[in-house]
Amino acid sequence: MPVPYSYDFRKKAIEAYKRGERKTDICRLLNISRNTLDLWLKREAETGDFQTKTASRKGPMPKINDEERFRAFIKEHGDKSQQEMARLWGEGVTQQNISKAIKRIKNQQ
């Protein structure tokens, strides 16, 4: 996955534009596309900053998304197999969904 340009790098390009340098000269000098510079300028005009966008979630939303309810469920039914827990949870949840939710909770601790 491509890495976004650093904030300092973006700042140099934006400052150069604000000093009155031509966009084409800035893009050639910094080896960026004109579209990239235009997008940074547009983002600054809309939001007041040209920071990179925060990463959005990739993939589908987890089927078990109520963390507190799931923690209570694990305390009550932790002695059962994941398959049995999936049947008890209901809502079309599978053993794999239970496994992923348990891993998510362990990673948060």
N, C-alpha and C positions, 0 to 999 in steps of 0.2 A: 504494500500500500504506500502511495506517495506521502512524503512528509511535508507538512505545510511550511511555508516560508516563515522565518522567525519574525517576531514583532519588531525587532530592531531593523531588519532588512526592509520590512514594509514601511517603517517609519522613515527611512532614508528616501525611499521612492516618493512617499507622500510629501515630505518636506521639500524635495527637489521640485515637485510639481507646484507647490505653493510659492516657491521662490521665483516661479515664472519659467522654469525650463520646459521645453516642449516634451510632450508625452513620448514621441518617437525616440528622442534622444535618451530619455530616461530608460526606456525599454531596451534600447540597444546597449547602453552602458551596463545595465544590471542583468541583461540577458533574460528578460521576462517578456511575456506576450503583452500586447496592448490590451487585450481583453482582461488579463489579470490585473493590470493597473486600474483599468476602468471599474472592475468589480470592487477593488479596495476603496476607490474613491466613492463609489456608490454606497458601499457599506458605511463609510464614515459619514456621508451625508444623511443616511437614514438613521443610524444609531449613535452617531457621535464618536465612534471608535472604529478601527479597522482590524481589530483582533480576529484571530481565526475563529471559525464557528466551532462550538463544542461538539464533540462526537455524539452522534445519535445512536440509539440502540440498533444493533444489527440482529436480524432474525426475528422470529415471532415472539410475541409476549409470552411469558411463562403462564402455564395454566393455573399454577398455584401462586397467587400474587398477594394474598393476605398473610403477611409474615407472622403477625402475632397469633392469628388463628391457627396457623400451621405449627408454630412452636407449642401451643397448648395441645394440639392434636398429637404431636410427637411425644409429649410428656405422658399423655394418657395411653397411647397405643404404641409406644416405642419398643415393646417386647414382641410385636408382631412382624411378620415379613413385609417387605415393601409391596408385594402383590396384595396381601391382605389389607394393608393400609390404603392402597389405591381403591379397593372395593369399598372400604368404609368411608373414604372421603367422598366418593361419588363424582358427580359433575363431569364424567367422561375422562377422569384422570387415570393414567396408566402407571405401571411400576416405574417406568423411565421418568415420568414427571415427578414422582415421589423422590427418586434418586437425585435428580437435578436440584430439587428444592432443598433437600438435606445438604447437598454440596454447597449451595448458595449460602445457607445459614452458617455452615462451618467456616466458609471463607470470610464471613463478616465478623467472626469472633476473633 
